[in-house]
Structure formats: C-alpha cells, structure tokens
Amino acid sequence: MDRTQTHTQTQAGADERPGAGEAAAAGAAGRAGTARAMTVFSAADEERRRGVRRMKITATGLLLFVAVVYVLAELAAHHGAGAWAGYVAAAAEAGMVGALADWFAVTALFRRPLGLPIPHTAIIPTKKDQLGISLGEFVGENFLSEDVVRQRLRAVGIGSRLGAWLAEPGNADRVTAELATALRGALTVLRDSDVQAVVGEAITRRADAREIAPGMGKMLEKIVADGGHRRAVDLVVSRAHDWLVLHADSVMDAVQGGAPGWTPRFVDKKVGERVYKELLRFCTEMRDMPSHPARGALDRFLSDFASDLQSDGDTRARVERLKGEVLGRGEVQDLIASAWTAVRSMIVAAAEDERSELRLRVRASLLSLGGRMAHEPKVQEKVDSWVEGAAVHVVTTYRREITSLITDTVASWDAEHTTRKIEAHIGRDLQFIRINGTVVGSLAGLVIYAVARGLGA
C-alpha cells in the first residue's frame, strides 16, 4: 500500500469520528492560510530574485567564456601556436569541469538538474518536512536547553538592567499606570455576584471550620486584664447619665405608667421620682468612682465569661449555634455584598486617580525596588534566579510545543514556493560558488597540467 492510499484510509477513518470533519477542515484551512502566506513574494523578495537571476547569468556567462577559450586554445594548438595553447586549454577545460560540477551541486539543492530523476537531487522540495524536523530538533537542542538559557540570561544581567530601568521616575510612572489599567480592567471584568458568592462562601467555610469561642475568650481575657473594657464602660455610663438628665420626665412617666391602677397618683409620682433619683445617683457614682462595686462586679462577670468561652462546653456550643444563625441571616450576606461593592469602588477610584495614595505608594515601591535591584548584588542575584527559573521551566516544559511550531509551520508550506523563496534569499551567494568553482578549477587544471608537463619533460 503506497503513502497516498494510507493517507486516504487514515483520513477516512478520522472523518468517521464525531467532529473529526470540522477539526480536519479547520486544520486544512490553517495550513492553506500558511501556504498562501508563503506564496506571497514581497518587494524585497522580488528584488532578491532579480539579483539571483543576474548572478546566474554571470556564472553561466563565465562558463561559456571558458568553453570558448577552450575551443580557441585547442584550435590554436592544432595549428602550431606553441606550448602556451596547451596551458590555456588545460586551464579552460578544468574551469568548465569545475563550473559544471558546482552548477550541478547548486541546482540539485532546489530542483532536478535538466529535469532528470537523478537520486539525491531537488533536496529542498523533497526533503522539506525532514529539514523542518531537523531544524526544530536543532533549535531545541542548541537554543532551548537549560544550560544555554541560564548562561544567556546570566550574561544579560536582567536584575541590574531592570533595576536601572525601574529606578527612572518616568519608567516607574509608566509601570504604575499600566498596573492601574490592568487592575481596573480586572475589577471591571469580574462580576459582583461571582465575587460576592466566592467571598461569602470563603467566609462561611472558614468560620465553620474553626470554633470561635476559645479565640473570643482569649481576646476578652486579655482585654479585661489590660483594662481595655473600662473605657467602654466609662463611655456607656457617661452617655447613660447624660440621657437620664435630659429625659427625666420620660423615666418618671414610664415608672408611673407601670404602677397598679389602684395606687394613688401622688404615690406613683413619688415612686417615679425616687426611682429616677436612684438611677441618676447610680450612674453618677459609677461614672465618678473607678472603684465602684458595680464596676468590680462587671470585671468579675467578664473574667468568668472569658473563662467559660475557653473551657465551658455548654457556653462554647451556644456560641457556635449563635455563629451559625448569624452567618445564615440574609442581612449578613447583604453586608458582605455591600462590603465588596464598596471595596471595589474604592480600588477603582484609587486606580484612576494619579494622585491617589494607592498609586503613589505603588510608584514609591517601584522606585525603591528599582534602586535596590540596580545597586544591591543580593537583590540582583535573587531576581536573576527567579527569571532563570521561570525561563527554564517554560523551556523544559514547553520545548516540544515550541519546536513543533517550527516543524508544523515548515510542513504547511508549499514545496515549490518554499524552494523559490529560499532560493531568493541564498541563491545569489550560491551562484558565487559556481563562479569560484570556475576560477579554482581553471587554476587547479593549469597547475596539474604544468606539473604533468614538468614531470614528463
């Protein structure tokens, strides 16, 4: 079975798979597009082709010239022109041989000489795919190896160069603006509902995974030990005192309204006034007396509660149930959503404002980082190590994909037009080989003839 039949059967089997026809069509379209791109000759290519034609004419003209010289020299030798005719004929004959040999070698690269099916000719059109594979392997082994990448990057000195570049205020401003644009774009693309769902789930999952009562107990214990709660007590007592002073009638009316209906009104009034005065006295004493018994009782209560949060199972279970109820309420989820919206708006506004604290801090950080990278060898080594590691990872992980870009691209090219394009780029230099072959062959023939005549003499 020949290659054409095998390819036809393989393609037919592939087309039976679901979606194979579409994939094959897409691949064929891509290859056709690449092939069409290869068939287009630019103005520079056309100029190169004209240069190749001129050099071909020159090399062929030189071949015809030595052929004419050979004929004339042979005629002169037959008519008794002297020994010089033999030297000229030998040189011209060897020049023709050299020219023809180099013409054959150069032509065999691109096409079959005289259209004859000579083996190992038309190398580029017939071996195009193999050349592409060899080129890909060459690039992979010699340019994409770990040692080569590390040596090259180390020689470049990316850390110091990048540091010097970042240390320039204008460059730092440019990077800051680009980062702000990227951040603003990312926040704009993200949907609020998705972020809110992720944040809410993360908070809920983290809260469910850890018991909060012991942590709260330790925090409350430290607050009580440091006396931090006393400022809160002072604030509450002071506000309560001021409220009682401003709302004396409301307090007394509330007490009187709760009295039984059978009690005399003057008694209710006296009771209301007495209760109000006692409340006002209690708040005043608590406000003005740091050693008030109520304050001590509150300290003991908070200390006991902090201990229960850490060690009492019933208290801890009740806190966990309360935590679950709070997190499950819609108001809490709405709070999370509103918090994300506020944070996003704040970040976007800061990213858009060139004088915002966010952008100023980022700019200052970039300038500082650039200065350190430019002048501190340790920082340079660290940056170079990061860059080398990243580059080596990419090269070693995706080497096959990178080299396949070369092989697949070469394989998609049309053989005829690829040959013409390569010939347009290197054909002019190859014609010099023909010229050199003619000249070197002539000199070699002359030397050989002279040596032979000398030895014969």
N, C-alpha and C positions, 0 to 999 in steps of 0.2 A: 504493500500500500504506500503510495507516494505522499509527500507532505501536503499536497493540495487536498487529497481525499481525507487524510487525517484531520486537517483543519476544518473541512466541511462537516465531517461527522461530529467533531467536538463542538463546533458551533451549533449544530442542530440539537445536540443533547443539552447544551446550555440554554437554548431558547425554550426548551420544554419546562424549565424551572420557572416558578412564579416571579415575575418581574425581571427575568433574565433578558427579555427582548428590550425592555426600556433601558436597563443598565448597559447592554451591548450597544444600543443606539447612542446613548449618551457618551460612552467611551469612544465610539467611532466618530461622533461629532467632534469630540475634543481633539482626537488625533487628526481629523481632517482640518480643523482650525489651525493646529500647529503646522501641518503640512502646507496649508495655504500661506501661513506667515513666512515659511521658509522659501516659498516660490517667489516672493516679492523681492526684487532687487532694488536697493536704494540707489540714489545718485552716486554715492561713493562706491558701491559695488560695480556699477556700470563703468565708472572711471577705472577701477582696478581691472575689469575685464578688457578694456581697451589697452591698458598697459601690458596685460598678458599677451594680447594679440600682437602688439608691436614687438615684444621680446621674442615671440615665436617667429615672426618674420625675420628678425635679426639673426636668430640662431639658425634658421633654415637657410638664410642667405649666406651665412658663413659656411655651412655645409656645401652649398652649391659652389661657393667660391673655391674651396679646397678641391672639389671634384673637377672644376675647370682647370685649376692649377695642375692637378694630377694628369689630366689628359694632355695638356700642353707640354708638361715635362716629359711624358712618355714619347710624344711626337718628336720633341727636341732630341731626346736620347737616341731614337731610331735614325735620326738624320745627322748623327755625329756631332751633337752640340757640345759634348765634353762630359767630364765627370760630374760637374755641378748639377746636371739634369737628373742624374740618379738620386742625389741627395734630396733635391726638391720633390721628386716623385715619391720617394720613401716617406718624407715628412707629410706630404699631402695624403698619401694612402693611409698612413696611421691616423691622421686627423679625421679622415672620413670614417674609419672604423670607430674611433672614439666618439665622434658625433652621433653615429648611428646607434652605438651601444647606449649612450646616455639618452638619446631620443626614445629608444625602446623602454628604458627604465622609467623615465618621467611619464611617458604616455601610459605605461602599464598601471600607474597609480590610479588613473582616472577612467580609462576605457581600454578596450581591447585593440592593440596595435593593428591597423589595417583591417579591423573587423574580424580578425582570425581568432578562433576559440583556443588560444594558447593558455595552458594552465598557469595559474598564479598571476593573472593579469586582471585589469579592472578591479583593483583591490578595494578601493573606497566604496563603490556602489555595491559590490558583492559581499563585502565584509563590514558594512556599515554598522549593523547591530552588534557584531562581535567587538568592533572598535569602541562602540558606546559602552559595552560592558567592561572592556579593558580600561577605558578612561575612568569609569566610575570606580573600579577597583583601585586604580592608581591614585585617584583623589582620596578615597577612603583610607588607604594605607599610608600615604605620604603627607596628607594635609589634615586629615581628621583623626589622627592618632592622639592619644592622651599626652604623650611626651612633646609632640610638636605644638599642640595647643598651649600647654603650660609654658614651654620655652618662649613662644611668641608673645604671649600675654605678659610674661615676666619681663621680657625685653622692652615692651611698650611702656610699662610703668603706669598702669591705669590709675592707681591710687593717687600718685602725686599729680598727674595731669588733671584728673577730675577735681582734686582738691584745689589746684591753682585756678581752674575754671570756675568752680563754685565760689571761691573767695572774692571774685569780682562782683561788686554790688549789682551791676546790670544783669549779669547771668543769674544771680540769686533772685532778682525780681522776676526774671523770665520763668524760672523754675517754679517760683511761688505762684505766679499767675496760671501756669499750666496745671499745677496741682489743684488750685482752686477751681479751675474749669472742670477738671476730672471729677472732683468731689461733688461739685454742683450737678454735673451730669448724672453721676451715680445716684445721688439722692433724688433727682427728678425722675429717673427711670424706675426706681423702686416704688412699688405700690404700698400705700399706707396700710391697707388691710393685711397684706402679707407680712410686713414688718411687725405690725401690732400682734398678729397671731403668733409669730415666732417669739417675740418678746414676752407675750403673755404666757405662752406655753413654757418658755425657759424659766420664767419666774415661778410659775406654779410647780413645775417639776423640781426645781431646786428647793423650793420651800417644802414640798412633800418629802424630799429625800433626806432632809435634816430636821431634827427636833429642835425647836426654837426656845423651849422653856429653859433649859440649862444655860444657854447663852444669855438670855434675858436676865436670869438670876444672877449670873456673874457680873453683868453690867450694872444691875441695880445695886448689888452688894458693894461694888466699887464706888458708885455714886454716893451711897449712904456713908461709906467710910470716909470719903473726901468731903462730905458735907455739901455736895453739889445740889441736893434736893432742897436745901434750906432757902436758896434764892427763889425757887419756885413757890415755896410756902410763903415767903415774905410777899411775893407778888400777889398771890391769891388772897392772903389775909388783908393786905392793904386795899386791894380792889373791893373786897367784901365790906370793909369798914366804910370806904367812900360810898359804896352803894347804899348801905344802911343809913348813912347820914342824909343822902339825897332822897330816899324813899321811905322815910319814917311812917308816913300816913299809910302807905301801901302795906307795910308789915303789920301795923296795928289793925287795919281793916281786915287783913287776912286772918289774924288771930280771932278777932271778934266774929267774923263770919263763920268760923268753925266751932263756935261755942253753942251749947244746947239752947233750944228756944225758950226753955223755962227760966233761964237765969236772967236777972235784971240787967238792963243795958249798962248801967253805971258800973256794975261788976265786970261785965265784959270789957268795958273800956279800961278799967283799972288793970285787968289781967293783960290786955293788949299792950298797955304802956309798960307794964312790968317785964313782959317777955321781950319787948323791943329793947328796953334798957339793959337787960341781961345779955342779949345778943351783942349789943353795941359794946358793952363792957368786956365781953369775952374776946371779941375781935380786937379791941383796943389793947387789951393785955397781951394777946398773942403777937400783935404787931410790935409792941414796945418791949416785950420781955423775951429775950432769946432762950431763957431757961424755963419758959412756961411749961407746966406739966403736960399740956396737950401736945406741945412740940416733942417732948420726950416720948409720949405715947405713940405719936406718929413715927418717930425714929424706930421704936421697937417694932411697930407694925411692919414697916418697910423692910427691916432686917429679917424679921420672921418670914415675910413673903418671899424675899430673895432666897432664903434657905429652902423654903418649900418648893420654889421653882426648880431648884437643883436636885433635891432629894426626895420630895414627896410625890409618889406615883400618881395619886388622885389629882393633885394640882397640875402636874405635867400633862395628864390626859385631858383635863378640862381646857388647858391652853391649846393643845393640839386640835381639839374639836372646834374651839373658837377660831383658830387659824384657818381651818378648812372652810368654816362658814364665811369668814371674811373674804377669803380669796375667791370663793364661789359666787359672791354677790356681783351683780351686773355693774354696780357703781364702781367697784374696784377695777374691773376690766375697762370701764369707760375712763377711769383715771389713768390707766396705763396707756390707753389710746391717745388721750389728750396730752400726756407727757411726751410721747413720741412725736406727735404733731408739733408741739412747742419746741422740742429739741431740734427737729428737722428744720423748722423755720428759722431758728436761731443760727444754725450752722450755715444754711444757705445765705442768709443775710450777711453773716460774717465773711463767707467766701466771696461774695460780690463786692464787699466794701474794701477798697485798697488800704484804708487806714484802720481796719478792724484789728482788735487785739490778736485774733487768731492768725491773720496773715502777717502781722508784724512779728509775732513770735516764731512763725514758720520761717520767715526771712532771716531773722536773727539766728535761728538754729542752723540754717543752711550756711550762712556766712561763717559761723563758728565751726561747723563741721568741715567746711572747705579749708579754713585756716589750719585746723589740726591735720587734715589729710595732706596738706601741702608741706607741712614742716615737721610733723612727728613721724619718724620711721615706723614706730609700732603700729600706728593707725594705718599707715600706707600698706604695711605687710598684711594687716588684717583685711583691708579692702581688697588687696590683690588676691589674697587667699580665697575670699568669697567669690570674686569674679572668676578665678581659675576653676574653683569647684563647680560653679554653675555652668561654665562653658564646657568643662569636661563631662559633666552629667548630660548635657544636651547632646554633645558629640557622641559619647558612648551609647546613649540610649537611642538616639535617632539617626545613627550613622547610616543604617540601611535605607531609611526613608530619604536621607539627603542624597546618597549616591543613586538611589533609584530615580530621583528627579533627572539625573544626567542620562541614565540608560534609557528610561522611558521616553525622554524628550528626543534623544537621538533615534530611537526606534520608530518614533512617529514621523520622522522627516521623510520626504520623498527622496529616493536614492538619486535620481537624475539631477534634481535641482540642488540637492546637498553637494553632489560632486561638483557642479558648476560653481556653487558658492565657495566651497573650499578652494577650488582651483583659482577663483578670482582673488582670494586672499594670499595664497602662497605660490601660485603658478609663475609669477614674474621671477621670483627667486629661483624656482626650479629651471627656468629657461637659461639662467646663468650657468647651471650645471652643464647644460648642453654646450654652451659657448666654451666653458672651461675644459670640457671633455675634448672639444675640437682642438683647442690650443695645446693642452697637455699631451693629447695623442700625437699631434704633429711633432712636438719636441721629443717625445719618447721614441717615435719612429725614426726621427733624424739621428738621435743618439745611438739607437740599436743599429741602424744602417752604417753609421760611421764606425762603430766598434767592429761590426762584421767585416767591413772593408779593411779596417786596420789589421785585424787578425788574419784575414785572407792574404793581405799583402805581405 
